[in-house]
Amino acid sequence: MSETGEVFRAMNQAMKERKAALGMACPDCAVKLPKAQPKVLLPGQKCWCGYRDPRPNQSHEFWEHQGEKG
């Protein structure tokens, strides 16, 4: 496998882990489109429906402690 493919695969896996750890379902999506899946928002991210996640951006903490387990 090429090195570029491995890098992109690792980036995608890290983003999935970040969304699983820090993600929150948009509460406005659940109200406006009850049958659709709500968008998963990271802290500080804005949804298409206009809702902005009020949590402070914690991505630096996530990346600093990514290798630590438990």
Secondary structure, 3 states (H helix, E strand, C coil): CCHHHHHHHHHHHHHHHHHHHHCEECHHHHHHCCCCCCCEECCCCECCCCCECCCCCCHHHHHHCCCCCC
